[in-house]
Each structure stands twice: as structure tokens, then as C-alpha cells.
Amino acid sequence: MSRAALAIVGAGPAGSSLLERVAASAPELLGGVPLLIHLIDPHRAGTGRVWRPDNHPGLWMNSLAEDVTMFTDDTVTCEGPIVPGPSLYEWARSVDDATLAELGVPPVLAAEIRSLTGTTFPTRRVQSVYLDWFYRRVLAGLPPGIEVVVHPTTAIDVRDVGDRQAVHLAGRDEPLLVDAVVLAQGHLDVLPDETSRAYTAFAAAHGLVHVPPGHTAEQDLSAIEPRMDVIALGFGQAFTDLVVLLTEGRGGRFVTGDDGVSLRYEPSGREPVIHVGSRRGVPYRSKLDYVLQAPRALLPKFLDNAAIEALLGRDELLDFRRDLLPLVRKEVGWAYYHELFNAHPERTTLGWDEFARRYEEAVDQEAIDRLVAASVRDPEDVFDIDRLNAPLAGLRFGSVDELHRHVVGHIRADVARRTDPAYSADLAAFHALLVTFGAIGRVAASGRMTPRSRVEDVNGWWFSFFMYYASGPPPARLRQLLALEEAGLVRFLGADTTVTTDPQRGAFVARSASHPDEVLAPALVESRIAEPSLSRTADELLARLRDRGEVVEEVVTDGDWSANTGKVLVAGPALNLVAADGQVHPARHALGSFTSRPAAGAFSRPRTNAPAFRQHDVIARTLLRNLAERHRPSRRGADDADLAAASATGGRP
Ligand SMILES: Cc1cc2nc3c(=O)[nH]c(=O)nc-3n(C[C@H](O)[C@H](O)[C@H](O)COP(=O)(O)OP(=O)(O)OC[C@H]3O[C@@H](n4cnc5c(N)ncnc54)[C@H](O)[C@@H]3O)c2cc1C
């Protein structure tokens, strides 16, 4: 019986999880066919680039330890076996000293792991250890007949050779010959766009500094000098990383006051002054750090299976804002008010039963708004997505200083609210948003929504709101931001910030819709992770496939409207690569954020039937069935000798 071979390009969390799913189903599906799996990644296999062990200790996850798992559980609806295991938090509680020593964990990091609680936001270094442990456990539990070989290098091309795939690696002459390839390449670098190139050229001509979008943790920030004014464009995760590296990373430290709460920043003197702006002009909403005060509302309530089936059964294509959003608002509002009325009844004028009856009967958002206005005492207790989503909308200040003070107040209020169980209804809304996320994904993936609405409303507007509301920094990070502001090291620029170049004044110039002032600086950092773009990819492998028409960017059309999402087009349940001529490649698959079908933008949460597990399971089982089929003893030809001969003539990059 010939040995089957599979290549996984990218051994970060997704590649590692796929490996686990392959191992889980192999005994059932491989029929005894031996299998060699090549794992290719220049970074450490199992953790990959983002979760490298040498991450700066100041860089944190923005997930709670109890919300991260690499293991399937019985909520996951997949065909493959469920192989349960600990979440990051459960692992930190149970892992013994000997195991940590085996993993090469230094004492400081071991102490950090030991001190984790479920609601800790762990450092990236801690997550790196958990991922390493998971990966090693998968390797140790591989079924007989499966071997994994790690190639610590970059894959630079994939070619068809007969009916197999030749995977070319940097620094190696012979390609790997395999039956199938899975690209699990994650967050890829892209070449700068026109605007970014212009910024770089301007900086070079005027002796200024420009840092384009990218993996902040890996970028060279050394040209940013102490006390230099820096404009940071982008207020998300990449901005947080930037601030850490330019403050604590330069020797400053945060000191907690005697009250145990207040925070002060002691500068090292090597920090620049960061002026940050973005479209919203404020940071993402703080994560919540308390628990519900009343029993959880039973969900789904309005956006249940029957409602989804009814939507999918309609004759016309669906529009997110018209057809789905009203149900989403009603669902999230139900959870929010359930908590408000049950946990904080003194702030309402009706009992829950009465409110619930009328809420259920309300025929539209206007009716809900009227009911809420009549039964909730404080406008601050009204759940209003539009108000939450754009806190600076319509506000115009006399100067950037005035705007700055307003944003400081906004952040203070946000942290205070998101850490105060009196506002536990916000947490109920957060839970409901996670539940509706799955339902929205199901409708969006059904093909029953207009392509334009799927791209603009779901992937655009809604996803942006979701990330802003549910995926922000831990409160401690925002307290640090306020301490840095107090130390004069962070300044806020306002909403709809734009940056131009001014050759006369030899500076980058930031302007905002929130005030009339200009802010000039000799340095600009585009503090965001680059959006996926196949046409501008910096990855050699994808660039080669693209240039030969073997992968193509997803272009969504809707009548005379069209949009290029920049993502690699995949098709079918096993996410096969699609070529420019529309051919679906049976032996090439791709999964993750750079593809047209990303499962999620974050780690799987325990007990949520996480989409990533389901997706990885389908690909794993498809691969295994195909491999078993090809390598059954009865199959003639295509043995390794034929392949070696084919490779001698086969394409080199
Ligand atoms: C900075 C950052 C922080 C994040 N923080 C969180 C968080 O706190 N919580 C959360 O839930 N999610 C977070 N995410 C989102 C997501 O959970 C992680 O990005 C996760 O790492 C995605 O896993 P992945 O394997 O798909 O991609 P990656 O982790 O990017 O791994 C892909 C791997 O592919 C390799 N690769 C790429 N091209 C090639 C090639 N040609 N040849 C060989 N190897 C290649 C890379 O070296 C990399 O190791 C974060 C993302 C980023 C970028």
C-alpha cells in the first residue's frame, strides 16, 4: 500500500487545529493507509507567527482565559469524533510543574500561568505555551501509521505534477510531493497600497518616519525618537500593540496607586507623543469584567431556527438591514432588557413579565422604542446600537484640545460602566451578540442574501460594530491609555481622521471631522493590521499561484455593483481553491482569514459549537476520504516511484 502525503502550509493555531481533526478521524476514514503530513512554517510549529514564544511580555490577548479553547466539545456539530480537553484557563489550573518544565517554560512565565483566573486577559506568551502544549499533545496522540514532519521554512510554490502536488520550499531543491495541500496561512503581509507608498516616498524625501500597516510586534519602530510627535492612524489591536512597544517596551512602567485602583505612568524619557485618530475617533469598547446578576435569558428567542427557515424560504433575496437586522435588534434587546428588568428593577417602571409580553407583541422598532421609553427610567439604560456605534457622530468641538478632553471623558465613562455590575445588561447584550453572530453567519452563507448586503452590511457595517462592541481591549488597557494621556504621551485626534502630506511644512498633517485644528507630526504609523489582498500579497506562494491564474481574488457582484474583497476565493464545504477560469482544484484547500470563507476572527470559545472546529472537521474528513480512495491497495499507478519520475520533469518555481 503506498503512503499518502499531505502538506499543511502554515502551522499556526488553524494549521494545528486541522492536524488535530485529521488525527481524530484518521482511524475511521484512512482504512489503514499510512499518511505522511508535512507541516510547513518558518515560525515554531503549533504556535506560528502571531503566538511566537518570544512575544514581548507586555503584549496581551484580548480574550479572557476562559473564552479560549483548542478542543472540541459536545456542542460542536461535526461528523468527526469529539476530543474534549481543557480551555486555556482550565489548562492553566491543571498543568503540572513537570509539564511546564518539559515545555521549557521559565519560572516567571510559569508563575504567570499559575496566577491565571478565568477572567484574566493572558499575555500572548501564555497563549503560546498553551498552543505549544496542545500541538505536542496532538503529535503524541497521532494514530499509528501517521507521521508528521516539520519544515521550518516558507512554502514558495505549489505545482500540479501528474495527479499530485509539488510543494516548493525556500532553501530546498526538491519539492515535497503530496496528494493534497492545505493553505492555512493566516494573517499575511501585503505590499503597500498607493496611499501607503506615497506616505513612504514623502517620508523618505523629507527625512520623516512612516510605518505602514502590518504586524506591529515585528515592525521596526526604532526611527521613532523620544518625544517625537507621531500620528497613529487606527485605534484597534495594532494601536494597542504600538503603544505597548513605545512605552513599556521603552522602559516606562505603570505604577498602581495606594488605593489599589488608580494608575500612573512613570516614563523612561524615551517615549514619543502619540496622536491617535480613526474613523470612530475612540477606542473599541472596553471588555466587560463581571458576571450576570440575574439568570441568563433563554436564547434564541426571536432569531430562532423557525425564523431563520422562514427567512430562507422567502422568494426574494434577503437584505440584512431590511430583513435580518430588526430580528437581531429584537433578540439582543430581549437579552439586554431581561437582565436590566430582572437584576436592576429599581431602574424600570414595569415588571419584567408585563414588559416581556409587550416587547414580544411589538411589531417594529418604533413600537419597541416607545415601550422602552415608557418603562426605562434613565436614557443611559436604553440599548441603542446606533448611539453606541458612533459616539462622536454629529459632535463638533472648537479645538482639538476640547475634543481630546471629551474623548478622555468618554473612555473614563466607558471603563467605569463596563466594569460596574450595575450595568450588567451590557454583558447580556454581549452574550446575545455572540449568539446572533452564528445565525447571521448562517443566513449570509446560505446564498439567500443579496451579495451586496452580505459584503457591505454583514461583513462591513455589522462586523465592524460587532468588533467594536464585543472585541475591544481589557479595561486595564484603557486605564493604561488614560494614564499615558495624563503623562502627556497620548493625544486624541477625533473622528474621521485623515492624514495628508505637506511638503512646505515638511510634515504629516492630521485633520478630523470633530474639530477645525490641524496636527502636524514628523512620523506616521498606520496602526492597523493589513486587510487581506491577494493582488498585493507579499507571500511568494500566493503571488505565484495568482500570477498563473491558479487562485483568484473574490469579486462579489450584484447587478451593476461589484466589490473586490481581496480574499482568496474558495468553494465548497472543503474550501477548495478556485482558479481564475472558475475551475475548482480538487487537491488544494485554503482556510482562515485570508480566504473568502473565514470561520471566525478569533479563537474558538468553549461550548459555542464554534464554526472553526466544524470547518476544520469537514476539510479533514474530505482529505482523509480522498487520501484513502487514492491509496487503497487496488489503486494502480501513482505510487511514489511514478511520482519521483514525474517530479523530475515537473515545474520548478
Ligand atoms: C496581532 C494579533 C492578535 C490577535 N489576538 C487575538 C486574541 O487575543 N484573541 C483571539 O481570539 N484572536 C486573536 N487574533 C485573531 C486570531 O485568533 C489569531 O490571529 C490566530 O492566530 C489565527 O490563526 P491562523 O493559524 O489562522 O493564523 P496565524 O496565527 O497567522 O498563522 C498562520 C501561519 O502561517 C504561516 N505562513 C504564512 N505563509 C506561509 C508560507 N508561505 N509558508 C509557510 N508558512 C506560512 C505563518 O508563519 C503563520 O505562522 C489575533 C490576531 C492578530 C494578528
The ligand as an SDF file (V2000), in Angstrom:
LIG
                    3D

 53 58  0  0  0  0  0  0  0  0999 V2000
   -1.7650   40.5590   16.4270 C   0  0  0  0  0  0  0  0  0  0  0  0
   -2.9590   39.6630   16.5710 C   0  0  0  0  0  0  0  0  0  0  0  0
   -3.5170   39.4380   17.8300 C   0  0  0  0  0  0  0  0  0  0  0  0
   -4.6230   38.6180   17.9610 C   0  0  0  0  0  0  0  0  0  0  0  0
   -5.1450   38.4400   19.2060 N   0  0  0  0  0  0  0  0  0  0  0  0
   -6.2030   37.6340   19.3600 C   0  0  0  0  0  0  0  0  0  0  0  0
   -6.7490   37.4080   20.6640 C   0  0  0  0  0  0  0  0  0  0  0  0
   -6.2810   37.9480   21.6560 O   0  0  0  0  0  0  0  0  0  0  0  0
   -7.8140   36.5830   20.7790 N   0  0  0  0  0  0  0  0  0  0  0  0
   -8.3610   35.9650   19.6890 C   0  0  0  0  0  0  0  0  0  0  0  0
   -9.3220   35.2100   19.8340 O   0  0  0  0  0  0  0  0  0  0  0  0
   -7.8650   36.1620   18.4550 N   0  0  0  0  0  0  0  0  0  0  0  0
   -6.8100   36.9710   18.2590 C   0  0  0  0  0  0  0  0  0  0  0  0
   -6.3190   37.1730   16.9960 N   0  0  0  0  0  0  0  0  0  0  0  0
   -7.0220   36.5420   15.8660 C   0  0  0  0  0  0  0  0  0  0  0  0
   -6.7520   35.0220   15.6390 C   0  0  0  0  0  0  0  0  0  0  0  0
   -7.2590   34.2360   16.6750 O   0  0  0  0  0  0  0  0  0  0  0  0
   -5.3270   34.7060   15.5350 C   0  0  0  0  0  0  0  0  0  0  0  0
   -4.8110   35.5310   14.5510 O   0  0  0  0  0  0  0  0  0  0  0  0
   -4.9140   33.2670   15.1420 C   0  0  0  0  0  0  0  0  0  0  0  0
   -3.5170   33.2900   15.2540 O   0  0  0  0  0  0  0  0  0  0  0  0
   -5.2930   32.8420   13.7210 C   0  0  0  0  0  0  0  0  0  0  0  0
   -4.7070   31.5800   13.4310 O   0  0  0  0  0  0  0  0  0  0  0  0
   -4.1510   31.1700   11.9860 P   0  0  0  0  0  0  0  0  0  0  0  0
   -3.4350   29.8910   12.1600 O   0  0  0  0  0  0  0  0  0  0  0  0
   -5.2670   31.2200   11.0130 O   0  0  0  0  0  0  0  0  0  0  0  0
   -3.1660   32.3310   11.5280 O   0  0  0  0  0  0  0  0  0  0  0  0
   -1.7030   32.7070   12.0530 P   0  0  0  0  0  0  0  0  0  0  0  0
   -1.6490   32.6750   13.5130 O   0  0  0  0  0  0  0  0  0  0  0  0
   -1.3910   33.9710   11.3350 O   0  0  0  0  0  0  0  0  0  0  0  0
   -0.7850   31.5300   11.4920 O   0  0  0  0  0  0  0  0  0  0  0  0
   -0.5330   31.3500   10.1280 C   0  0  0  0  0  0  0  0  0  0  0  0
    0.8520   30.7800    9.9650 C   0  0  0  0  0  0  0  0  0  0  0  0
    1.0930   30.5730    8.5760 O   0  0  0  0  0  0  0  0  0  0  0  0
    2.4640   30.7840    8.3410 C   0  0  0  0  0  0  0  0  0  0  0  0
    2.6490   31.0480    6.9180 N   0  0  0  0  0  0  0  0  0  0  0  0
    2.1080   32.0140    6.1630 C   0  0  0  0  0  0  0  0  0  0  0  0
    2.5280   31.9120    4.8920 N   0  0  0  0  0  0  0  0  0  0  0  0
    3.3450   30.8580    4.8430 C   0  0  0  0  0  0  0  0  0  0  0  0
    4.0940   30.2540    3.8010 C   0  0  0  0  0  0  0  0  0  0  0  0
    4.0660   30.7160    2.5490 N   0  0  0  0  0  0  0  0  0  0  0  0
    4.8590   29.1670    4.1040 N   0  0  0  0  0  0  0  0  0  0  0  0
    4.8830   28.6650    5.3620 C   0  0  0  0  0  0  0  0  0  0  0  0
    4.1900   29.2040    6.3800 N   0  0  0  0  0  0  0  0  0  0  0  0
    3.4330   30.2880    6.1180 C   0  0  0  0  0  0  0  0  0  0  0  0
    2.8190   31.9660    9.2310 C   0  0  0  0  0  0  0  0  0  0  0  0
    4.2040   32.0000    9.5260 O   0  0  0  0  0  0  0  0  0  0  0  0
    1.9520   31.6890   10.4680 C   0  0  0  0  0  0  0  0  0  0  0  0
    2.6840   31.0480   11.4640 O   0  0  0  0  0  0  0  0  0  0  0  0
   -5.1970   37.9950   16.8210 C   0  0  0  0  0  0  0  0  0  0  0  0
   -4.6440   38.2320   15.5630 C   0  0  0  0  0  0  0  0  0  0  0  0
   -3.5290   39.0320   15.4240 C   0  0  0  0  0  0  0  0  0  0  0  0
   -2.9370   39.2410   14.0620 C   0  0  0  0  0  0  0  0  0  0  0  0
  1  2  1  0
  2  3  1  0
  2 52  2  0
  3  4  2  0
  4  5  1  0
  4 50  1  0
  5  6  2  0
  6  7  1  0
  6 13  1  0
  7  8  2  0
  7  9  1  0
  9 10  1  0
 10 11  2  0
 10 12  1  0
 12 13  2  0
 13 14  1  0
 14 15  1  0
 14 50  1  0
 15 16  1  0
 16 17  1  0
 16 18  1  0
 18 19  1  0
 18 20  1  0
 20 21  1  0
 20 22  1  0
 22 23  1  0
 23 24  1  0
 24 25  2  0
 24 26  1  0
 24 27  1  0
 27 28  1  0
 28 29  2  0
 28 30  1  0
 28 31  1  0
 31 32  1  0
 32 33  1  0
 33 34  1  0
 33 48  1  0
 34 35  1  0
 35 36  1  0
 35 46  1  0
 36 37  1  0
 36 45  1  0
 37 38  2  0
 38 39  1  0
 39 40  1  0
 39 45  2  0
 40 41  1  0
 40 42  2  0
 42 43  1  0
 43 44  2  0
 44 45  1  0
 46 47  1  0
 46 48  1  0
 48 49  1  0
 50 51  2  0
 51 52  1  0
 52 53  1  0
M  END
$$$$
